[in-house]
Amino acid sequence: MPVSAQAPDVGGFVSELVAAVTSTSVARRQALLHSTSARCMAGDAAPLYEQMVTRQAREPVLANPRWSIKPIAADTPLMFADKVDYPVRPTHMLQIDFERGANRITTMLLQLVQEGGQWREVMPCPKPETLVEARAAAQERSKREARVPELIAKIAPDVRERIRKLYRDGRRIEAYREYERASGEDLTAARAVVEKLAGGPR
């Protein structure tokens, strides 16, 4: 795997992360956080962190992932700094590409820093206003998801089969569009319905 000359070996961390993702255990993922991030993610941000970890673990990792790591320059603006506070500045960016199925790859970007000689993930802490926005978005998402079974029940058998085939063939966007055309629902609803129908991620 490509590794920056400035970055100590990160292979052990990647192996631990893959095992944690595969286990679907929030606690195992949290154990890989920098101690300052772990404190934050155990507080008001815990529901958001658990939701993120659960979503990432919904599909199995089918093969050894590909990964690369590069340093973050000291003067590089940190991601979403207007929405979050960083308890410690990350020094490296790790990219991991997971094979999730035929023609499907999921990319994870993690910000890392060394702590006690070990790589640890830096998760920024959401600002209070960001938490309010996230909770409102979660409530709206729950309302949308509650409609999904009703919408699925209305799908005509021939449309249902076309959608499933498109999704199985790795043509997910076309599957969403097919449902949109047949139902008149928007893309957000189409994605939720199609992925539930096909047994994929929500």
Beta strands, then each sheet from edge to edge (+ up, - down):
strand 1: 66-71
strand 2: 84-85
strand 3: 92-101
strand 4: 104-115
strand 5: 118-121
strand 6: 125-126
sheet 1: 1+ 3- 4+ 5-
sheet 2: 2+ 6-
end
